[in-house]
Amino acid sequence: MKFVAKFIFWLIGWKIDPNPPEGIKKCVIAVGPHTSNWDFILGRLAFYQYGVKGRYLMKKELFWGPLGWFLKAIGGIPVDRSKKNNLTDTAVRYFEENESMYMVFSPEGTRSYNPNWKKGFYYVAQKANVPIYIAYIDFSTKTGGFHSLFWPTGDADADIQKIKDILKQYKGRFPELGID
């Protein structure tokens, strides 16, 4: 799949930063800006190119029939959002149960403009005692990749603002929906 992903990126004119997350076995990946369904497709291809198996929390309603099998095969983890359950603890359990875990989050929580990010990704990283790898997608330059490693300090608001400050330099497919 690595060759296929590289070929597809070449075909569509995209370049993926060649530096994978080396030496990191477990991390939360905060990727942005998230303004289009294409973000997931491009991100998944980038992970194939890196040789990284990203895992994604997804609503359980999507996991039916062949689609469910496919989503699990590409790293989907079904979660029931209708019940009051602690998704943070569920995600942390995956970190505890696996030797290697790259759990991917879109902190915006939507493809629409949202200045108030979901904080779950941050609390998962903090509680699992893993770093946050900041990843980006930039449609204006047709580039994407891993930007930098970030360790939560315990000040969620300040840390999330730092992550936003890094990601706001990149433009989503629909820039008006991106990070400000």
N, CA and C atoms as an extended XYZ file, in Angstrom:
540
Properties=species:S:1:pos:R:3:atomname:S:1:resname:S:1:resid:I:1 pbc="F F F"
N         0.811       -1.200        0.000 N   MET     1
C         0.000        0.000        0.000 CA  MET     1
C         0.857        1.269        0.000 C   MET     1
N         2.073        1.161        0.520 N   LYS     2
C         2.946        2.332        0.565 CA  LYS     2
C         3.210        2.854       -0.854 C   LYS     2
N         3.490        1.937       -1.766 N   PHE     3
C         3.753        2.328       -3.157 CA  PHE     3
C         2.498        2.917       -3.798 C   PHE     3
N         1.349        2.287       -3.540 N   VAL     4
C         0.084        2.771       -4.100 CA  VAL     4
C        -0.195        4.190       -3.599 C   VAL     4
N        -0.001        4.421       -2.305 N   ALA     5
C        -0.233        5.753       -1.741 CA  ALA     5
C         0.703        6.777       -2.377 C   ALA     5
N         1.971        6.447       -2.503 N   LYS     6
C         2.931        7.373       -3.142 CA  LYS     6
C         2.523        7.673       -4.579 C   LYS     6
N         2.088        6.649       -5.277 N   PHE     7
C         1.674        6.823       -6.669 CA  PHE     7
C         0.449        7.740       -6.768 C   PHE     7
N        -0.528        7.515       -5.909 N   ILE     8
C        -1.733        8.357       -5.919 CA  ILE     8
C        -1.363        9.810       -5.614 C   ILE     8
N        -0.523       10.030       -4.626 N   PHE     9
C        -0.106       11.401       -4.313 CA  PHE     9
C         0.620       12.031       -5.506 C   PHE     9
N         1.447       11.255       -6.181 N   TRP    10
C         2.143       11.764       -7.359 CA  TRP    10
C         1.133       12.150       -8.446 C   TRP    10
N         0.141       11.274       -8.639 N   LEU    11
C        -0.888       11.535       -9.661 CA  LEU    11
C        -1.659       12.828       -9.398 C   LEU    11
N        -1.994       13.080       -8.160 N   ILE    12
C        -2.818       14.245       -7.836 CA  ILE    12
C        -1.987       15.470       -7.458 C   ILE    12
N        -0.664       15.320       -7.503 N   GLY    13
C         0.213       16.468       -7.283 CA  GLY    13
C         0.442       16.849       -5.837 C   GLY    13
N         0.245       15.917       -4.928 N   TRP    14
C         0.459       16.195       -3.509 CA  TRP    14
C         1.834       15.711       -3.064 C   TRP    14
N         2.382       16.383       -2.070 N   LYS    15
C         3.640       15.963       -1.452 CA  LYS    15
C         3.397       15.775        0.045 C   LYS    15
N         3.851       14.647        0.551 N   ILE    16
C         3.715       14.341        1.967 CA  ILE    16
C         5.101       14.460        2.598 C   ILE    16
N         5.166       15.210        3.695 N   ASP    17
C         6.432       15.383        4.415 CA  ASP    17
C         7.041       14.006        4.653 C   ASP    17
N         8.295       13.821        4.281 N   PRO    18
C         8.885       12.484        4.353 CA  PRO    18
C         9.257       12.023        5.766 C   PRO    18
N         9.047       12.852        6.779 N   ASN    19
C         9.473       12.487        8.137 CA  ASN    19
C         8.347       11.851        8.939 C   ASN    19
N         8.384       10.520        9.084 N   PRO    20
C         7.362        9.847        9.883 CA  PRO    20
C         7.644       10.045       11.376 C   PRO    20
N         6.693        9.685       12.218 N   PRO    21
C         6.904        9.815       13.667 CA  PRO    21
C         7.823        8.715       14.186 C   PRO    21
N         9.124        8.917       14.064 N   GLU    22
C        10.098        7.895       14.465 CA  GLU    22
C        10.279        7.866       15.982 C   GLU    22
N        10.428        6.653       16.498 N   GLY    23
C        10.699        6.475       17.919 CA  GLY    23
C         9.475        6.649       18.808 C   GLY    23
N         8.333        6.869       18.232 N   ILE    24
C         7.105        7.045       19.003 CA  ILE    24
C         6.207        5.829       18.759 C   ILE    24
N         5.919        5.086       19.828 N   LYS    25
C         5.071        3.911       19.680 CA  LYS    25
C         3.601        4.219       19.946 C   LYS    25
N         3.367        5.230       20.777 N   LYS    26
C         2.001        5.586       21.125 CA  LYS    26
C         1.870        7.101       21.132 C   LYS    26
N         0.797        7.586       20.510 N   CYS    27
C         0.518        9.019       20.544 CA  CYS    27
C        -0.900        9.288       20.087 C   CYS    27
N        -1.366       10.452       20.485 N   VAL    28
C        -2.598       10.993       19.938 CA  VAL    28
C        -2.170       11.874       18.776 C   VAL    28
N        -2.850       11.765       17.663 N   ILE    29
C        -2.546       12.624       16.513 CA  ILE    29
C        -3.695       13.614       16.364 C   ILE    29
N        -3.356       14.889       16.483 N   ALA    30
C        -4.335       15.964       16.279 CA  ALA    30
C        -4.071       16.524       14.893 C   ALA    30
N        -5.019       16.334       13.989 N   VAL    31
C        -4.821       16.749       12.602 CA  VAL    31
C        -5.796       17.871       12.246 C   VAL    31
N        -5.301       18.820       11.492 N   GLY    32
C        -6.165       19.925       11.077 CA  GLY    32
C        -5.519       20.695        9.947 C   GLY    32
N        -6.186       21.608        9.350 N   PRO    33
C        -7.601       21.874        9.560 CA  PRO    33
C        -8.471       20.818        8.870 C   PRO    33
N        -9.626       20.598        9.450 N   HIS    34
C       -10.559       19.588        8.920 CA  HIS    34
C       -11.758       20.312        8.319 C   HIS    34
N       -11.787       20.423        6.988 N   THR    35
C       -12.877       21.150        6.326 CA  THR    35
C       -13.572       20.340        5.236 C   THR    35
N       -13.122       19.097        5.007 N   SER    36
C       -13.634       18.330        3.876 CA  SER    36
C       -13.536       16.837        4.162 C   SER    36
N       -14.410       16.051        3.523 N   ASN    37
C       -14.290       14.591        3.623 CA  ASN    37
C       -12.995       14.092        2.991 C   ASN    37
N       -12.409       14.861        2.097 N   TRP    38
C       -11.147       14.480        1.472 CA  TRP    38
C       -10.018       14.406        2.491 C   TRP    38
N       -10.139       15.115        3.602 N   ASP    39
C        -9.096       15.105        4.631 CA  ASP    39
C        -8.826       13.680        5.111 C   ASP    39
N        -9.896       12.934        5.357 N   PHE    40
C        -9.731       11.563        5.840 CA  PHE    40
C        -9.041       10.699        4.792 C   PHE    40
N        -9.470       10.828        3.560 N   ILE    41
C        -8.896       10.010        2.484 CA  ILE    41
C        -7.413       10.319        2.309 C   ILE    41
N        -7.087       11.601        2.240 N   LEU    42
C        -5.679       11.987        2.088 CA  LEU    42
C        -4.858       11.577        3.308 C   LEU    42
N        -5.434       11.746        4.485 N   GLY    43
C        -4.734       11.353        5.704 CA  GLY    43
C        -4.492        9.860        5.766 C   GLY    43
N        -5.498        9.091        5.383 N   ARG    44
C        -5.336        7.634        5.395 CA  ARG    44
C        -4.252        7.199        4.416 C   ARG    44
N        -4.241        7.805        3.226 N   LEU    45
C        -3.186        7.503        2.254 CA  LEU    45
C        -1.806        7.881        2.804 C   LEU    45
N        -1.726        9.039        3.478 N   ALA    46
C        -0.447        9.456        4.062 CA  ALA    46
C         0.017        8.439        5.098 C   ALA    46
N        -0.906        7.921        5.898 N   PHE    47
C        -0.522        6.923        6.885 CA  PHE    47
C        -0.014        5.654        6.211 C   PHE    47
N        -0.628        5.266        5.098 N   TYR    48
C        -0.094        4.123        4.346 CA  TYR    48
C         1.329        4.427        3.891 C   TYR    48
N         1.549        5.631        3.398 N   GLN    49
C         2.887        6.000        2.926 CA  GLN    49
C         3.893        5.955        4.074 C   GLN    49
N         3.482        6.406        5.244 N   TYR    50
C         4.368        6.386        6.416 CA  TYR    50
C         4.541        4.989        7.006 C   TYR    50
N         3.620        4.097        6.697 N   GLY    51
C         3.643        2.779        7.330 CA  GLY    51
C         3.085        2.826        8.742 C   GLY    51
N         2.205        3.783        9.022 N   VAL    52
C         1.607        3.976       10.338 CA  VAL    52
C         0.153        3.526       10.285 C   VAL    52
N        -0.262        2.740       11.276 N   LYS    53
C        -1.667        2.334       11.342 CA  LYS    53
C        -2.404        3.267       12.299 C   LYS    53
N        -3.095        4.232       11.730 N   GLY    54
C        -3.902        5.139       12.537 CA  GLY    54
C        -5.179        4.450       12.970 C   GLY    54
N        -5.664        4.809       14.143 N   ARG    55
C        -6.947        4.303       14.648 CA  ARG    55
C        -7.867        5.500       14.825 C   ARG    55
N        -9.154        5.298       14.562 N   TYR    56
C       -10.123        6.386       14.534 CA  TYR    56
C       -11.378        5.974       15.282 C   TYR    56
N       -11.825        6.798       16.229 N   LEU    57
C       -13.101        6.563       16.890 CA  LEU    57
C       -14.196        7.036       15.944 C   LEU    57
N       -15.151        6.157       15.656 N   MET    58
C       -16.221        6.476       14.710 CA  MET    58
C       -17.555        6.009       15.278 C   MET    58
N       -18.630        6.713       14.924 N   LYS    59
C       -19.943        6.317       15.431 CA  LYS    59
C       -20.296        4.912       14.960 C   LYS    59
N       -20.802        4.132       15.895 N   LYS    60
C       -21.051        2.705       15.635 CA  LYS    60
C       -22.063        2.472       14.523 C   LYS    60
N       -22.915        3.451       14.252 N   GLU    61
C       -23.927        3.297       13.208 CA  GLU    61
C       -23.310        3.061       11.830 C   GLU    61
N       -22.071        3.469       11.643 N   LEU    62
C       -21.405        3.270       10.358 CA  LEU    62
C       -20.932        1.832       10.153 C   LEU    62
N       -20.860        1.054       11.243 N   PHE    63
C       -20.274       -0.282       11.189 CA  PHE    63
C       -21.343       -1.343       10.940 C   PHE    63
N       -21.831       -1.398        9.719 N   TRP    64
C       -22.792       -2.420        9.342 CA  TRP    64
C       -22.349       -3.029        8.008 C   TRP    64
N       -22.573       -4.311        7.877 N   GLY    65
C       -22.268       -5.012        6.628 CA  GLY    65
C       -20.843       -4.810        6.149 C   GLY    65
N       -20.664       -4.756        4.844 N   PRO    66
C       -19.319       -4.610        4.269 CA  PRO    66
C       -18.636       -3.296        4.663 C   PRO    66
N       -19.427       -2.236        4.864 N   LEU    67
C       -18.823       -0.963        5.282 CA  LEU    67
C       -18.168       -1.113        6.647 C   LEU    67
N       -18.815       -1.822        7.556 N   GLY    68
C       -18.250       -2.054        8.885 CA  GLY    68
C       -16.932       -2.803        8.820 C   GLY    68
N       -16.897       -3.824        7.998 N   TRP    69
C       -15.654       -4.596        7.826 CA  TRP    69
C       -14.555       -3.691        7.288 C   TRP    69
N       -14.891       -2.898        6.273 N   PHE    70
C       -13.916       -1.992        5.664 CA  PHE    70
C       -13.406       -0.968        6.681 C   PHE    70
N       -14.309       -0.353        7.435 N   LEU    71
C       -13.894        0.661        8.410 CA  LEU    71
C       -12.980        0.079        9.477 C   LEU    71
N       -13.295       -1.127        9.940 N   LYS    72
C       -12.412       -1.776       10.920 CA  LYS    72
C       -11.047       -2.074       10.305 C   LYS    72
N       -11.048       -2.485        9.038 N   ALA    73
C        -9.792       -2.819        8.362 CA  ALA    73
C        -8.876       -1.604        8.221 C   ALA    73
N        -9.453       -0.416        8.102 N   ILE    74
C        -8.611        0.780        7.950 CA  ILE    74
C        -8.373        1.510        9.278 C   ILE    74
N        -8.794        0.879       10.392 N   GLY    75
C        -8.476        1.440       11.698 CA  GLY    75
C        -9.640        2.013       12.479 C   GLY    75
N       -10.852        1.863       11.973 N   GLY    76
C       -12.014        2.395       12.672 CA  GLY    76
C       -12.323        1.635       13.945 C   GLY    76
N       -12.684        2.373       14.977 N   ILE    77
C       -13.101        1.804       16.258 CA  ILE    77
C       -14.526        2.280       16.501 C   ILE    77
N       -15.511        1.352       16.521 N   PRO    78
C       -16.895        1.786       16.721 CA  PRO    78
C       -17.155        2.234       18.159 C   PRO    78
N       -17.813        3.376       18.312 N   VAL    79
C       -18.204        3.863       19.635 CA  VAL    79
C       -19.677        4.251       19.604 C   VAL    79
N       -20.355        3.998       20.719 N   ASP    80
C       -21.766        4.322       20.842 CA  ASP    80
C       -21.886        5.706       21.464 C   ASP    80
N       -22.210        6.685       20.642 N   ARG    81
C       -22.298        8.063       21.121 CA  ARG    81
C       -23.661        8.370       21.726 C   ARG    81
N       -24.621        7.451       21.607 N   SER    82
C       -25.961        7.707       22.135 CA  SER    82
C       -26.025        7.435       23.638 C   SER    82
N       -25.150        6.585       24.129 N   LYS    83
C       -25.128        6.256       25.549 CA  LYS    83
C       -24.149        7.171       26.271 C   LYS    83
N       -24.444        7.387       27.544 N   LYS    84
C       -23.510        8.165       28.356 CA  LYS    84
C       -22.376        7.231       28.754 C   LYS    84
N       -21.310        7.295       28.001 N   ASN    85
C       -20.135        6.512       28.363 CA  ASN    85
C       -18.924        7.424       28.238 C   ASN    85
N       -17.892        7.058       28.891 N   ASN    86
C       -16.718        7.909       28.913 CA  ASN    86
C       -15.791        7.522       27.766 C   ASN    86
N       -15.864        8.274       26.667 N   LEU    87
C       -15.029        7.967       25.502 CA  LEU    87
C       -13.551        8.136       25.815 C   LEU    87
N       -13.240        9.041       26.741 N   THR    88
C       -11.834        9.215       27.132 CA  THR    88
C       -11.301        7.921       27.714 C   THR    88
N       -12.041        7.324       28.650 N   ASP    89
C       -11.594        6.066       29.252 CA  ASP    89
C       -11.526        4.944       28.232 C   ASP    89
N       -12.477        4.920       27.297 N   THR    90
C       -12.453        3.907       26.238 CA  THR    90
C       -11.191        4.054       25.406 C   THR    90
N       -10.866        5.276       25.015 N   ALA    91
C        -9.667        5.518       24.208 CA  ALA    91
C        -8.406        5.178       24.989 C   ALA    91
N        -8.361        5.557       26.255 N   VAL    92
C        -7.186        5.269       27.089 CA  VAL    92
C        -6.992        3.763       27.204 C   VAL    92
N        -8.083        3.030       27.320 N   ARG    93
C        -7.990        1.565       27.401 CA  ARG    93
C        -7.306        0.989       26.155 C   ARG    93
N        -7.600        1.551       24.978 N   TYR    94
C        -6.924        1.096       23.756 CA  TYR    94
C        -5.417        1.336       23.847 C   TYR    94
N        -5.013        2.445       24.430 N   PHE    95
C        -3.584        2.696       24.614 CA  PHE    95
C        -2.970        1.679       25.569 C   PHE    95
N        -3.697        1.339       26.634 N   GLU    96
C        -3.187        0.386       27.623 CA  GLU    96
C        -3.091       -1.027       27.050 C   GLU    96
N        -4.001       -1.366       26.153 N   GLU    97
C        -4.086       -2.741       25.641 CA  GLU    97
C        -3.220       -2.998       24.411 C   GLU    97
N        -2.603       -1.962       23.854 N   ASN    98
C        -1.834       -2.124       22.625 CA  ASN    98
C        -0.404       -1.626       22.808 C   ASN    98
N         0.514       -2.366       22.218 N   GLU    99
C         1.928       -1.997       22.297 CA  GLU    99
C         2.227       -0.760       21.453 C   GLU    99
N         1.483       -0.610       20.371 N   SER   100
C         1.642        0.539       19.484 CA  SER   100
C         0.251        1.102       19.196 C   SER   100
N         0.099        2.416       19.309 N   MET   101
C        -1.217        3.015       19.090 CA  MET   101
C        -1.050        4.458       18.616 C   MET   101
N        -1.607        4.715       17.448 N   TYR   102
C        -1.680        6.069       16.901 CA  TYR   102
C        -3.162        6.391       16.752 C   TYR   102
N        -3.722        7.108       17.712 N   MET   103
C        -5.142        7.420       17.672 CA  MET   103
C        -5.327        8.831       17.111 C   MET   103
N        -6.074        8.918       16.019 N   VAL   104
C        -6.207       10.159       15.256 CA  VAL   104
C        -7.496       10.890       15.628 C   VAL   104
N        -7.360       12.184       15.849 N   PHE   105
C        -8.506       13.032       16.169 CA  PHE   105
C        -8.486       14.275       15.296 C   PHE   105
N        -9.654       14.738       14.955 N   SER   106
C        -9.833       16.062       14.378 CA  SER   106
C       -10.414       16.914       15.501 C   SER   106
N        -9.588       17.716       16.167 N   PRO   107
C       -10.062       18.453       17.340 CA  PRO   107
C       -11.231       19.385       17.067 C   PRO   107
N       -11.380       19.812       15.826 N   GLU   108
C       -12.506       20.685       15.502 CA  GLU   108
C       -13.833       19.950       15.680 C   GLU   108
N       -13.812       18.629       15.504 N   GLY   109
C       -14.996       17.821       15.710 CA  GLY   109
C       -16.034       17.919       14.606 C   GLY   109
N       -15.741       18.667       13.567 N   THR   110
C       -16.680       18.879       12.475 CA  THR   110
C       -15.916       19.425       11.277 C   THR   110
N       -16.538       19.336       10.108 N   ARG   111
C       -15.928       19.942        8.927 CA  ARG   111
C       -16.327       21.415        8.808 C   ARG   111
N       -17.285       21.829        9.597 N   SER   112
C       -17.711       23.227        9.600 CA  SER   112
C       -16.786       24.042       10.495 C   SER   112
N       -16.829       25.347       10.328 N   TYR   113
C       -16.028       26.219       11.185 CA  TYR   113
C       -16.412       26.012       12.646 C   TYR   113
N       -15.424       25.832       13.507 N   ASN   114
C       -15.680       25.654       14.931 CA  ASN   114
C       -14.505       26.205       15.733 C   ASN   114
N       -14.644       27.395       16.310 N   PRO   115
C       -13.553       27.945       17.108 CA  PRO   115
C       -13.393       27.245       18.456 C   PRO   115
N       -14.422       26.503       18.875 N   ASN   116
C       -14.395       25.814       20.168 CA  ASN   116
C       -14.117       24.332       19.959 C   ASN   116
N       -12.848       23.995       19.984 N   TRP   117
C       -12.445       22.620       19.735 CA  TRP   117
C       -12.924       21.684       20.838 C   TRP   117
N       -13.145       20.440       20.443 N   LYS   118
C       -13.403       19.377       21.402 CA  LYS   118
C       -12.091       19.124       22.138 C   LYS   118
N       -12.169       18.873       23.423 N   LYS   119
C       -10.946       18.688       24.222 CA  LYS   119
C       -10.622       17.222       24.483 C   LYS   119
N       -11.464       16.327       23.979 N   GLY   120
C       -11.266       14.910       24.246 CA  GLY   120
C        -9.892       14.405       23.850 C   GLY   120
N        -9.397       14.829       22.678 N   PHE   121
C        -8.073       14.375       22.230 CA  PHE   121
C        -7.008       14.724       23.262 C   PHE   121
N        -7.141       15.902       23.835 N   TYR   122
C        -6.168       16.394       24.818 CA  TYR   122
C        -6.226       15.546       26.088 C   TYR   122
N        -7.448       15.302       26.570 N   TYR   123
C        -7.605       14.528       27.804 CA  TYR   123
C        -7.205       13.072       27.613 C   TYR   123
N        -7.411       12.534       26.429 N   VAL   124
C        -6.950       11.169       26.144 CA  VAL   124
C        -5.427       11.119       26.238 C   VAL   124
N        -4.750       12.057       25.597 N   ALA   125
C        -3.284       12.087       25.632 CA  ALA   125
C        -2.777       12.245       27.065 C   ALA   125
N        -3.407       13.148       27.796 N   GLN   126
C        -2.985       13.407       29.172 CA  GLN   126
C        -3.183       12.174       30.051 C   GLN   126
N        -4.365       11.570       29.954 N   LYS   127
C        -4.682       10.426       30.812 CA  LYS   127
C        -3.882        9.177       30.421 C   LYS   127
N        -3.604        9.016       29.134 N   ALA   128
C        -2.823        7.857       28.673 CA  ALA   128
C        -1.323        8.109       28.795 C   ALA   128
N        -0.961        9.339       29.159 N   ASN   129
C         0.447        9.743       29.287 CA  ASN   129
C         1.221        9.520       27.987 C   ASN   129
N         0.626       10.021       26.906 N   VAL   130
C         1.268        9.938       25.593 CA  VAL   130
C         1.334       11.339       24.998 C   VAL   130
N         2.263       11.568       24.077 N   PRO   131
C         2.345       12.883       23.445 CA  PRO   131
C         1.260       13.070       22.393 C   PRO   131
N         1.103       14.314       21.994 N   ILE   132
C         0.222       14.662       20.889 CA  ILE   132
C         1.122       14.975       19.706 C   ILE   132
N         0.913       14.264       18.608 N   TYR   133
C         1.640       14.592       17.385 CA  TYR   133
C         0.727       15.495       16.569 C   TYR   133
N         1.204       16.662       16.234 N   ILE   134
C         0.417       17.604       15.448 CA  ILE   134
C         0.643       17.296       13.976 C   ILE   134
N        -0.444       17.034       13.263 N   ALA   135
C        -0.368       16.711       11.834 CA  ALA   135
C        -1.205       17.733       11.079 C   ALA   135
N        -0.806       17.983        9.851 N   TYR   136
C        -1.482       19.021        9.072 CA  TYR   136
C        -1.818       18.533        7.674 C   TYR   136
N        -2.765       19.238        7.099 N   ILE   137
C        -3.128       19.058        5.701 CA  ILE   137
C        -3.285       20.460        5.134 C   ILE   137
N        -2.649       20.716        4.001 N   ASP   138
C        -2.674       22.066        3.435 CA  ASP   138
C        -3.019       21.997        1.950 C   ASP   138
N        -4.265       22.324        1.645 N   PHE   139
C        -4.720       22.267        0.257 CA  PHE   139
C        -4.094       23.372       -0.589 C   PHE   139
N        -3.690       24.492        0.032 N   SER   140
C        -3.127       25.591       -0.755 CA  SER   140
C        -1.775       25.218       -1.360 C   SER   140
N        -1.029       24.362       -0.691 N   THR   141
C         0.278       23.929       -1.198 CA  THR   141
C         0.290       22.454       -1.586 C   THR   141
N        -0.858       21.781       -1.390 N   LYS   142
C        -0.969       20.349       -1.644 CA  LYS   142
C         0.113       19.574       -0.888 C   LYS   142
N         0.193       19.860        0.410 N   THR   143
C         1.152       19.171        1.267 CA  THR   143
C         0.456       18.700        2.540 C   THR   143
N         1.084       17.784        3.207 N   GLY   144
C         0.584       17.304        4.484 CA  GLY   144
C         1.670       16.535        5.198 C   GLY   144
N         1.446       16.259        6.456 N   GLY   145
C         2.411       15.469        7.192 CA  GLY   145
C         2.372       15.747        8.680 C   GLY   145
N         3.394       15.263        9.354 N   PHE   146
C         3.532       15.471       10.792 CA  PHE   146
C         4.338       16.742       11.011 C   PHE   146
N         3.812       17.633       11.814 N   HIS   147
C         4.480       18.908       12.090 CA  HIS   147
C         5.444       18.781       13.262 C   HIS   147
N         4.906       18.429       14.431 N   SER   148
C         5.752       18.394       15.626 CA  SER   148
C         5.080       17.593       16.736 C   SER   148
N         5.895       17.256       17.708 N   LEU   149
C         5.448       16.516       18.880 CA  LEU   149
C         5.154       17.513       19.997 C   LEU   149
N         4.092       17.279       20.727 N   PHE   150
C         3.672       18.187       21.789 CA  PHE   150
C         3.261       17.372       23.009 C   PHE   150
N         3.827       17.695       24.158 N   TRP   151
C         3.440       17.021       25.401 CA  TRP   151
C         2.477       17.905       26.170 C   TRP   151
N         1.309       17.388       26.568 N   PRO   152
C         0.365       18.179       27.352 CA  PRO   152
C         1.000       18.647       28.663 C   PRO   152
N         0.737       19.900       29.011 N   THR   153
C         1.294       20.467       30.247 CA  THR   153
C         0.304       20.401       31.397 C   THR   153
N        -0.964       20.149       31.087 N   GLY   154
C        -2.003       20.169       32.112 CA  GLY   154
C        -2.896       21.393       31.988 C   GLY   154
N        -2.465       22.380       31.247 N   ASP   155
C        -3.278       23.573       30.996 CA  ASP   155
C        -3.922       23.408       29.623 C   ASP   155
N        -5.081       22.759       29.613 N   ALA   156
C        -5.734       22.392       28.353 CA  ALA   156
C        -5.970       23.598       27.452 C   ALA   156
N        -6.493       24.673       28.001 N   ASP   157
C        -6.815       25.836       27.167 CA  ASP   157
C        -5.563       26.438       26.520 C   ASP   157
N        -4.511       26.604       27.290 N   ALA   158
C        -3.273       27.175       26.746 CA  ALA   158
C        -2.631       26.228       25.734 C   ALA   158
N        -2.624       24.943       26.042 N   ASP   159
C        -2.019       23.966       25.130 CA  ASP   159
C        -2.790       23.878       23.818 C   ASP   159
N        -4.106       23.867       23.908 N   ILE   160
C        -4.912       23.797       22.690 CA  ILE   160
C        -4.703       25.057       21.860 C   ILE   160
N        -4.558       26.195       22.505 N   GLN   161
C        -4.281       27.427       21.758 CA  GLN   161
C        -2.937       27.326       21.030 C   GLN   161
N        -1.939       26.724       21.660 N   LYS   162
C        -0.637       26.533       20.999 CA  LYS   162
C        -0.778       25.636       19.770 C   LYS   162
N        -1.573       24.584       19.898 N   ILE   163
C        -1.789       23.677       18.766 CA  ILE   163
C        -2.536       24.407       17.653 C   ILE   163
N        -3.541       25.196       18.014 N   LYS   164
C        -4.269       25.999       17.023 CA  LYS   164
C        -3.323       26.965       16.311 C   LYS   164
N        -2.437       27.588       17.086 N   ASP   165
C        -1.498       28.547       16.497 CA  ASP   165
C        -0.601       27.887       15.457 C   ASP   165
N        -0.248       26.642       15.691 N   ILE   166
C         0.564       25.903       14.717 CA  ILE   166
C        -0.273       25.574       13.478 C   ILE   166
N        -1.475       25.058       13.698 N   LEU   167
C        -2.283       24.576       12.578 CA  LEU   167
C        -2.946       25.687       11.763 C   LEU   167
N        -3.078       26.876       12.313 N   LYS   168
C        -3.785       27.916       11.563 CA  LYS   168
C        -2.995       28.424       10.355 C   LYS   168
N        -1.722       28.065       10.261 N   GLN   169
C        -0.936       28.455        9.083 CA  GLN   169
C        -1.296       27.626        7.850 C   GLN   169
N        -2.047       26.544        8.042 N   TYR   170
C        -2.404       25.655        6.945 CA  TYR   170
C        -3.845       25.913        6.512 C   TYR   170
N        -4.118       25.660        5.247 N   LYS   171
C        -5.435       25.933        4.683 CA  LYS   171
C        -6.130       24.630        4.280 C   LYS   171
N        -7.349       24.475        4.752 N   GLY   172
C        -8.159       23.323        4.371 CA  GLY   172
C        -8.711       23.500        2.967 C   GLY   172
N        -9.416       22.498        2.508 N   ARG   173
C       -10.025       22.573        1.178 CA  ARG   173
C       -10.973       23.764        1.085 C   ARG   173
N       -11.634       24.055        2.175 N   PHE   174
C       -12.506       25.214        2.269 CA  PHE   174
C       -11.931       26.120        3.355 C   PHE   174
N       -10.999       27.020        2.990 N   PRO   175
C       -10.268       27.812        3.985 CA  PRO   175
C       -11.146       28.604        4.941 C   PRO   175
N       -12.300       29.038        4.476 N   GLU   176
C       -13.193       29.830        5.324 CA  GLU   176
C       -13.733       29.026        6.509 C   GLU   176
N       -13.621       27.697        6.448 N   LEU   177
C       -14.089       26.830        7.528 CA  LEU   177
C       -12.960       26.433        8.465 C   LEU   177
N       -11.766       26.892        8.189 N   GLY   178
C       -10.586       26.461        8.932 CA  GLY   178
C       -10.373       27.150       10.270 C   GLY   178
N        -9.177       27.056       10.741 N   ILE   179
C        -8.785       27.533       12.067 CA  ILE   179
C        -8.419       29.010       11.998 C   ILE   179
N        -8.924       29.761       12.975 N   ASP   180
C        -8.527       31.182       13.031 CA  ASP   180
C        -7.752       31.482       14.281 C   ASP   180
